[in-house]
């Protein structure tokens, strides 16, 4: 069973790391796997870089159509119209199956899928595969019909760019052998409600990780290595572009922390650590002292960061899964998140964390305080967090689920050929 995974990158960003972890899991089980990317940051020889001029021009060309919408929201919106060199690479590598992950921002043209001539499995890192170009629809449900009048484009026209992208997808993907994999039940429900993919087979397979790398490390050692205070209760928040990406919920964490700081028991005892962002030029009043750790990509540094914290807060508005939640749990760090989207599959309320009412900053503050308040409860939550990760998120479990799915679809394809 030779599999080829397509991803814009191997380890830069959460979507890339999810693809790379599956690649590692398949290899660890003795299943030949290759990863084809535009941007390679690891030294892994099984990661292949697509270096053609088409691939280099993809990102800037992808944005050309956006100029027609100068009032649009400044969020990633992928039209995927520019030609690519992926089909010839797939033909040369000749895998048994192709597993797509995050392939937007000019990496893979919509019409290319029909040219790959292999059974396709699409692991959804966000909502783009079934929308008219946005990556998270937020409050908009027009992807359930035919898009158009796109709020992210600030468009009042039915036949706008989002409608044309939706129509291209409907035409290009008709008749292809495509199976959908989602990392959470929330994302699976979105797929089933979508007009483009509702009739496709959908399987839920959570993102997994190497639990021998992401494991509890001595808190005192972790804090010493990161130059963090040894005598404070440490609240952790982090993601790629942690404080600038609205979807990650920093704007909700700030008032929650301020409410917490007004409670006498937490004054002078709690501090905040932030990874994925540098200190802002203008300091933000968080109610507590904040330590900005910068960006990290290697697993050991991330395991140290999680192990240094008493609680991880993931206040995201939307997540297909939320890998910081599973990474924190694997390191024995309880997680506070909203009871919505991907994280509600990962965190078990009051067993290994706290699921706050969406998107209630008072309940978010209450959840942080609830985890910190009782040392015995905190110890129990930490142990149960690690147990959840060991049971639910080991790489072998994910790889085996994919291999079983690949084999089922190939057998069905052979039977109907």
Secondary structure, DSSP 8 states (H G I E B T S, - for coil): --EEEE-SBSSSSHHHHHHHHHHHHHHHTT--EEEEESB--S--TTEEE---HHHHHHHHHHTGGGGG-TTS-SS-B----S--SHHHHHHHH--SEEEE---TTTTS-GGGGGGS-SEEEEEESSSGGGSSSBS--TT--GGGTT--S-TTTT---SSSHHHHHHHHHHHHTTT--EEEEESSHHHHHHHHH-TTTTTS-EEE----B-TTTS----HHHHHHHHT--SSSEEEEEE-TTTTT-GGG-HHHHHHHHHHHHTSGGGTTTEEEEEESB---SS----SS-EEE-B---SHHHHHHHHHH-SEEEE--S--SS-HHHHHHHHTT--EEEESSTTHHHH--BTTTEEEE-TT-HHHHHHHHHHHHH-HHHHHHHHHHHHHHHHHH-BHHHHHHHHHHHHHHHHHHHHHH-
